[in-house]
Protein backbone atom coordinates (compact mmCIF):
# COMPACT_ATOMS: atom_id res chain seq x y z
CA UNK A 1 0.00 0.00 0.00
CA UNK A 2 1.39 3.44 -0.82
CA UNK A 3 2.27 5.55 2.23
CA UNK A 4 0.71 8.95 2.82
CA UNK A 5 2.50 12.09 3.96
CA UNK A 6 -0.17 12.53 6.63
CA UNK A 7 -0.87 9.73 9.08
CA UNK A 8 -4.62 9.30 9.47
CA UNK A 9 -5.04 8.20 13.08
CA UNK A 10 -8.71 9.01 13.47
CA UNK A 11 -11.86 9.46 11.40
CA UNK A 12 -15.20 10.66 12.72
CA UNK A 13 -18.52 10.13 11.01
CA UNK A 14 -22.04 10.93 12.16
CA UNK A 15 -22.18 7.92 14.48
CA UNK A 16 -18.75 6.34 14.46
CA UNK A 17 -15.15 6.80 15.45
CA UNK A 18 -12.47 4.98 13.44
CA UNK A 19 -9.23 5.18 15.42
CA UNK A 20 -5.89 3.60 16.23
CA UNK A 21 -5.96 0.50 18.39
CA UNK A 22 -5.70 0.48 22.20
CA UNK A 23 -4.66 -2.33 24.51
CA UNK A 24 -8.21 -2.32 25.88
CA UNK A 25 -9.48 -3.37 22.43
CA UNK A 26 -7.62 -6.67 22.49
CA UNK A 27 -9.98 -8.61 24.77
CA UNK A 28 -13.22 -7.66 22.95
CA UNK A 29 -11.49 -8.21 19.60
CA UNK A 30 -10.42 -11.69 20.69
CA UNK A 31 -14.00 -12.39 21.77
CA UNK A 32 -15.25 -11.25 18.37
CA UNK A 33 -12.70 -13.41 16.54
CA UNK A 34 -13.65 -16.45 18.64
CA UNK A 35 -17.36 -16.10 17.83
CA UNK A 36 -18.27 -18.87 15.35
CA UNK A 37 -21.10 -16.79 13.91
CA UNK A 38 -18.88 -13.75 13.25
CA UNK A 39 -16.25 -16.03 11.70
CA UNK A 40 -18.72 -18.17 9.74
CA UNK A 41 -17.35 -16.92 6.39
CA UNK A 42 -13.70 -17.44 7.38
CA UNK A 43 -11.78 -20.73 7.53
CA UNK A 44 -11.89 -20.85 11.36
CA UNK A 45 -12.22 -18.67 14.47
CA UNK A 46 -9.02 -17.20 15.93
CA UNK A 47 -7.62 -17.91 19.37
CA UNK A 48 -6.34 -15.10 21.61
CA UNK A 49 -2.73 -15.39 20.43
CA UNK A 50 -3.72 -15.18 16.76
CA UNK A 51 -6.10 -12.30 17.46
CA UNK A 52 -3.40 -10.32 19.30
CA UNK A 53 -0.90 -11.01 16.51
CA UNK A 54 -3.42 -9.61 14.03
CA UNK A 55 -3.64 -6.38 16.05
CA UNK A 56 0.17 -6.18 16.11
CA UNK A 57 0.29 -6.46 12.31
CA UNK A 58 -2.40 -3.81 11.92
CA UNK A 59 -0.54 -1.33 14.12
CA UNK A 60 2.78 -2.02 12.38
CA UNK A 61 1.15 -1.23 9.05
CA UNK A 62 -0.17 2.07 10.41
CA UNK A 63 3.38 3.06 11.32
CA UNK A 64 4.62 2.10 7.84
CA UNK A 65 1.77 3.39 5.69
CA UNK A 66 -0.09 6.01 7.71
CA UNK A 67 -3.47 4.24 7.43
CA UNK A 68 -4.90 0.74 7.70
CA UNK A 69 -7.61 -1.14 9.57
CA UNK A 70 -9.00 1.27 12.14
CA UNK A 71 -10.60 0.09 15.36
CA UNK A 72 -14.30 0.92 15.09
CA UNK A 73 -16.19 2.52 17.95
CA UNK A 74 -19.83 3.58 18.17
CA UNK A 75 -20.02 7.10 19.57
CA UNK A 76 -22.49 7.30 22.46
CA UNK A 77 -22.91 3.55 22.09
CA UNK A 78 -21.26 0.28 23.07
CA UNK A 79 -17.71 1.43 22.34
CA UNK A 80 -15.42 -0.94 20.41
CA UNK A 81 -17.31 -3.10 17.90
CA UNK A 82 -14.65 -4.30 15.44
CA UNK A 83 -12.66 -2.78 12.60
CA UNK A 84 -13.04 -1.15 9.20
CA UNK A 85 -10.35 0.12 6.89
CA UNK A 86 -7.81 -0.41 4.15
CA UNK A 87 -5.57 -3.45 3.83
CA UNK A 88 -3.30 -4.91 1.11
CA UNK A 89 -4.83 -7.48 -1.22
CA UNK A 90 -2.86 -10.72 -0.72
CA UNK A 91 -0.85 -12.51 -3.37
CA UNK A 92 -2.62 -15.00 -5.58
CA UNK A 93 -6.00 -13.26 -5.72
CA UNK A 94 -7.53 -10.85 -8.26
CA UNK A 95 -6.29 -7.37 -7.39
CA UNK A 96 -3.10 -8.66 -5.73
CA UNK A 97 -0.83 -5.74 -4.93
CA UNK A 98 -3.79 -3.39 -4.64
CA UNK A 99 -5.76 -2.25 -1.60
CA UNK A 100 -9.01 -3.63 -0.25
CA UNK A 101 -11.61 -2.04 1.95
CA UNK A 102 -12.74 -4.45 4.64
CA UNK A 103 -14.59 -4.75 7.93
CA UNK A 104 -15.34 -7.18 10.74
CA UNK A 105 -17.98 -6.30 13.31
CA UNK A 106 -19.29 -7.95 16.45
CA UNK A 107 -22.76 -9.47 16.20
CA UNK A 108 -24.18 -6.73 18.42
CA UNK A 109 -23.22 -4.18 15.74
CA UNK A 110 -24.90 -5.94 12.81
CA UNK A 111 -27.94 -4.46 11.13
CA UNK A 112 -27.29 -0.79 11.99
CA UNK A 113 -25.50 0.32 8.82
CA UNK A 114 -22.20 0.76 10.65
CA UNK A 115 -20.13 -1.22 8.11
CA UNK A 116 -21.42 0.90 5.24
CA UNK A 117 -20.90 4.19 7.09
CA UNK A 118 -17.38 3.26 8.16
CA UNK A 119 -16.46 1.90 4.72
CA UNK A 120 -17.45 5.20 3.10
CA UNK A 121 -15.07 6.95 5.51
CA UNK A 122 -12.28 4.52 4.63
CA UNK A 123 -12.86 5.16 0.92
CA UNK A 124 -12.51 8.88 1.56
CA UNK A 125 -9.02 8.19 2.90
CA UNK A 126 -8.31 6.01 -0.14
CA UNK A 127 -9.15 8.94 -2.37
CA UNK A 128 -7.15 11.37 -0.25
CA UNK A 129 -3.97 9.26 -0.55
CA UNK A 130 -4.41 8.88 -4.30
CA UNK A 131 -5.47 5.26 -4.66
CA UNK A 132 -6.88 4.83 -8.20
CA UNK A 133 -9.09 1.91 -7.21
CA UNK A 134 -10.09 -0.20 -4.23
CA UNK A 135 -11.01 -3.87 -4.05
CA UNK A 136 -13.07 -5.90 -1.60
CA UNK A 137 -13.47 -9.65 -1.29
CA UNK A 138 -15.34 -12.19 0.75
CA UNK A 139 -16.61 -15.76 0.64
CA UNK A 140 -19.41 -16.23 -1.90
CA UNK A 141 -21.61 -17.29 1.03
CA UNK A 142 -21.25 -13.89 2.72
CA UNK A 143 -24.22 -12.09 1.21
CA UNK A 144 -24.41 -9.30 3.84
CA UNK A 145 -20.85 -8.15 3.09
CA UNK A 146 -21.51 -8.28 -0.63
CA UNK A 147 -24.51 -6.00 -0.06
CA UNK A 148 -22.22 -3.50 1.71
CA UNK A 149 -19.79 -3.64 -1.22
CA UNK A 150 -22.57 -2.72 -3.62
CA UNK A 151 -23.86 0.05 -1.36
CA UNK A 152 -20.44 1.74 -1.29
CA UNK A 153 -20.28 1.76 -5.08
CA UNK A 154 -18.07 -1.26 -5.82
CA UNK A 155 -18.90 -3.53 -8.74
CA UNK A 156 -18.62 -7.30 -8.91
CA UNK A 157 -15.40 -8.26 -10.67
CA UNK A 158 -15.54 -12.05 -10.52
CA UNK A 159 -15.09 -15.17 -8.44
CA UNK A 160 -12.00 -17.20 -7.54
CA UNK A 161 -10.73 -19.95 -5.27
CA UNK A 162 -8.91 -18.29 -2.36
CA UNK A 163 -5.40 -19.79 -2.18
CA UNK A 164 -5.21 -19.18 1.56
CA UNK A 165 -8.22 -21.41 2.28
CA UNK A 166 -7.86 -25.21 2.20
CA UNK A 167 -9.15 -27.01 -0.89
CA UNK A 168 -12.62 -28.33 -0.25
CA UNK A 169 -13.40 -25.85 2.54
CA UNK A 170 -16.86 -24.32 2.02
CA UNK A 171 -15.51 -20.74 2.17
CA UNK A 172 -12.72 -21.28 -0.38
CA UNK A 173 -14.89 -19.91 -3.24
CA UNK A 174 -14.61 -16.12 -3.02
CA UNK A 175 -16.08 -13.15 -4.83
CA UNK A 176 -14.22 -9.91 -5.47
CA UNK A 177 -15.57 -6.41 -6.09
CA UNK A 178 -13.72 -3.30 -7.25
CA UNK A 179 -14.32 0.39 -7.83
CA UNK A 180 -12.51 3.58 -8.82
CA UNK A 181 -12.54 7.02 -7.25
CA UNK A 182 -15.47 8.18 -9.34
CA UNK A 183 -17.55 5.46 -7.63
CA UNK A 184 -16.80 6.76 -4.14
CA UNK A 185 -19.31 9.58 -3.93
CA UNK A 186 -20.77 8.54 -0.62
CA UNK A 187 -23.84 9.99 1.09
CA UNK A 188 -23.70 12.91 3.49
CA UNK A 189 -20.88 15.26 4.29
CA UNK A 190 -17.19 14.43 4.43
CA UNK A 191 -15.74 12.47 7.31
CA UNK A 192 -13.47 14.37 9.66
CA UNK A 193 -9.92 13.01 9.38
CA UNK A 194 -7.26 13.69 11.97
CA UNK A 195 -3.69 12.68 12.50
CA UNK A 196 -0.23 14.21 12.87
CA UNK A 197 1.63 15.43 9.81
CA UNK A 198 4.86 13.61 9.16
Secondary structure by P-SEA (a helix, b strand, c coil): cccccccccccccccbbbbcccccaaaaaaaaaacccccccccccccaaaaaaaaaaaaaaaaacccccccccccccccccccccccccccccccccbbbbcccccccccccaaaaaaaaaaaaaaaaacccbbbbbccccaaaaaaaaaaaccccccccccccccccccccbbbbbbcccccccccccccbbbbbcc
